[in-house]
Amino acid sequence: MKIAYTIVNDSKDINFINDNGILFAKWNTESSKTSSLGLTVEEIKKYLHLPTRLFSEGNNIYITVNNEGNLNLPIYKMVETNPTKIGGWEFMQHKNIKIVGQIYVPFQDSSDDEYAVRLNIKEEDVSKLLELVPNAIEVSNTGEGFKDFYYSNSPRLKVVNTSSADGWTKIKVQLILDGNNVSKSNVRIFAKSASGYIANREIYTDANGTAEFKVLPYGLEQGESMKTEFGFKYLSNVVSADVQA
């Protein structure tokens, strides 16, 4: 599992302890589950309670604590912002929350090494974390830094092939993670368009991590373009392709 940190000097006080081989981030002095987050996949799964109905692709989960330094329930950002598509900064302002970290889970059934945890810590606490996790990654405290880290730990799509026959256009998309093709089946890909016709708007990837859609620029005049967008359940328009009528 990937551990990362961002230096935020007005962040909440945090302590790191190693309890019988399990690393914990703690926001108060109480030795209890409500005050700490175990930085292993098993401990994080306990914290998330594995609510599979909320898990899709590209999970971005906010870690917050209350005034006593105890963990609040996890906030599933992609689920809560799905209707409005607002960004993280606007969402935090709207909710009046201050996050202490984030958990990234690429897929519902992600393996242990695909999890990533990013924590907000003060500069003087960096050495404490690096003592326990020497390979921890620093993420810059900028919008670009957060976006790059999210994209490197969340699935994306790319168009790998298009072909036309009998008026239909077939568009094949490939699942990728951190720029590399992912051979993963049963990942649901969604397609949408403001015009034309899509034969099947939801297709699961095959064993190669690809899904092929058939689109028809129905109702468009010659020379007009049909823009087809592809994405995931809570993350739309990851990639798009234009089809000319």
C-alpha positions, 0 to 999 in steps of 0.5 A, a space after each residue: 500500500 502506498 503512503 503519502 503525505 502533504 505538508 500543511 502546517 495548520 493541520 491537526 496534530 498527528 502522532 504515529 505509532 507502531 503497534 505490533 507491526 501495525 502503523 497507526 496515525 493518531 489524532 489524540 492521546 487515547 489508545 482506541 480505534 475511534 482516535 486512530 487509523 491503522 495504515 494497513 489495508 486490513 485496518 483501513 477496510 475496518 474503518 471503511 466498513 466495506 460498504 460495497 454499494 458505495 464503491 465504484 471506480 476511482 474512490 476518493 474517501 475523505 478522512 476527517 476527525 471531530 473536535 476531540 480528535 476522534 475519527 468521523 465516518 468516512 466521506 465518499 467524495 465521488 458519491 456525494 458530489 456525483 449530482 453536482 460534480 463540484 470539486 474537492 475545495 468547493 465540497 469542503 467549503 460547502 460541508 464546512 469540514 477540514 480533512 486530515 487525509 484521503 484514501 484512494 481505492 481504484 476498484 471495488 476489489 482492489 488488491 492490497 498494493 493498489 490502496 493509497 493513503 495521503 495524510 496532512 501533516 505538519 513539517 515537524 512531523 515528517 521525520 516521524 512518519 519517514 522513520 516508520 515509512 521511509 518510502 512515503 511519498 510527498 504530495 505538494 500542497 497544490 491543486 495540481 499536486 492533489 490532482 496528479 496524485 489522484 490520477 496516478 492512483 485512480 483508473 482512467 480510460 483511453 480510446 484504442 480503436 475505432 472502426 466503421 461499418 454499415 453506418 455504425 462506428 465501433 469505439 474500443 476503450 482501454 482501462 489504464 492505471 497510472 498510464 499503464 494498461 490494466 487487464 481487468 474484467 468486469 469493470 463497468 464502463 458508461 457511455 453517454 452522448 448529447 446526440 446520436 444513438 449508443 447501442 449499449 450505454 453500459 458495458 463491462 470490460 473483458 479480460 484485457 480490460 477493454 470494452 467496445 461500444 457501437 454508436 450511430 450519429 442518428 439524426 445528425 446532418 452530414 458533417 455534424 459531429 457526435 461526441 461520445 463520452 466514456 467514464 465510470 459510475 461516479 466519474 463521467 467524461 474520462 475520455 471522449 471520441 467524436 464521430 462524424 455523420 
